[in-house]
Structure formats: C-alpha cells, structure tokens
Amino acid sequence: MSDTDTAAWAALLRVHAALVPKLDRELQAACGLQLAWYDVLLELNAAPDRRLSMSELGQKAVVSRTRASRVVDALAEAGLVVRESNPDDRRSAWAAITEAGRARLREAAPTYLAGIEKHYTSRMTGEEARVVAAALEKVLEAER
C-alpha cells in the first residue's frame, strides 16, 4: 500500500468525522431533524411506492442495519414513517414514508443541500467533485 493510498483513506475518514456532525447540528437547529432521520426519509422517498423492507433500508441508508430499525421506530413515533407488514414474508416489515414525512423532508432539503455545498463541494472544483464521486462509486460497486 502506498502513502497516497493511506492518505486517501485517512482523508475520507477525517472528512466524514468532521462534516457529518456539522450537517447533523445544522439540520437539527434549522428543522429539528437528525441527519440519520433525513437519510432514512430520503431513501424511503426515493424508493418505489415510497417504501422499503427493513433489510433494503439497512443496505441503502447511511446508518447501520440495526440503527436503521431504531431510526424507523423513532420516525414512526413522530408520524413521519409507518411500518407495514410484508404480505410475502410475515417475518419482515416495510417502512413507508408518510405525507408528514415527505413534508419534513422537503422542509429540511434546503438546509441539507446548503450544508453539503458550504462544507464540502465549495472546497473543490467541479472536476474534482466528479473524480471523487466516480472513485467512491467504484469502491461502493465493488462492495455490492
């Protein structure tokens, strides 16, 4: 492993550690929504029929599978998500975003997007952002 490889990995970890808490604080201050909640709502809203099995959500969301279940419980308690039984598999459940959840997602989106721009993409050129995105997608694809 080269020094460049190690530096790339360390930079990814440091950027994640520095920016995730900032985005979380900004979202909570602006709209009372945790970043983990936003992420789960975003994935559900983008899904077919605006719902995902808990297993699918655990794969797509940025939180761990175990944490995804706890986040869904909290979102359900807040009325932003409902759990639905899976008619094909009684052992599993789906999480579906509610209209209230979609409204909160729309409300939080400007803060989320502004935070990404302010703390992340404004620090690099468009070409650098494309290279970073392409490189990280290659890594993700290999892990799927």
N, C-alpha and C positions, 0 to 999 in steps of 0.2 A: 504494500500500500504506500502510495506516495504522500509527501507532505501536502500536496494540493488536495488529494482525496480526503485526508484528515481535516484539512482546513474547511473544505466544503461541508463536511458533516457537522463540524463544530459550529460553523456559521448558521446552518439550518437550525440546530438546537438552540443557539443563542437568540436568533430572530424569533423563533416560536416562543421561547420563555419571556422575551421582552414585550412582544406585541399582543399575545393572547390576553394577558391581564389588563393591558391598556384598553383593548377593544371591549372586554367584559365590563370594565368600570364605566366606559363611555356609554355603552348600551344600557346598563343599569341606571345610570344617572339621567339619561335622556328619556327612557321609556320603561324603566323598571323590569327589563327583560335580561336575563342572564345570557351570555354568549352561547352556552350549551343549549338553552331553550331555543334561541334563534336558529341554531344549526339544525335541530330536530324539526322545528316548524318549516324551515326552508326545504329540507329533504322531503317532508310529507307533502308540502305544497307542490313540489315538482314531480311527485310520483303519479303514476296512472291512478285515476279515481281518487287522487289525493290521500292515499293510504298505503302503508307498507306493513308487512309482517314484522314482528319484533326482530326476527333474525335478519331480514333485509335492512331494517333500520340500523341495527348494530353494525352491519357491514358498510353502510353508506355514511352514517353520521360520524363526526369527528370524535365523539365520545366513545368509550369502550362499550361493548355489548351490555355488560352489567349496569353500567351507568345509564345507558340509553333507557333501560327499563325503569330506573328510578326517575329519570327526567320525564318520561311519559306519564308516570304516576303523578308527578307534581303538575305537569301540564294539564292532565285530566282534572285534577283537583281545582285548577284555575279556570276550567271550562274552555281551554284552548285546543284540547285534543280529546277524542273519545277512544276507548278500547272497544273493538268489535270482535265477536267470535269468528273464527275461521271455519266456515261450513265444511271445508275439505279436510280439516285437521283439528279436532277438538282440543288437542294438546297445545295448540298455538293460538295467538291472538294477533289482531291487526291494530295498528294505531292509525287513526284518521284525524286530520286537521278539521276543526270546526270553523264556522264563519267568523266567530270571535278570534280564533287563532289566526285566520287569514288577515283579519283587520289589524291585529297586533304585529304581524309580520310586515305588513305594508307600512305601518307606523314606524317600525324600527329600521326598515331598509335604508332610509337616507343616512341615518347615524352610522349604520354598519358600513355602507359603501364609502361614506366620507372618511371613516376611520381607516379603512384599507388604503384609500388614496393618500391620506395625510401621513400615515405611519409607514407605508410600505411602497406603493407604486410611485409616489412622488420622489422617492430616493433613487430611482433608476430610470434609464431611458426606456422607451417603448420596445426597442430591440432587446435590451437586457431582460425586460419582463417576459418577452416571448421566449427567450432562451431558457430562463428559469422555469417557466411553465412547461415547456416541452421536455426539459430534462426531468423534472419531477413527475410528469405524466409517464415517462418511460419507466421510472422506478415503480410507480403505482401499478402500471400494467403488468410488469414482471411479477408483482406480488399477488395479482389476482389469479 
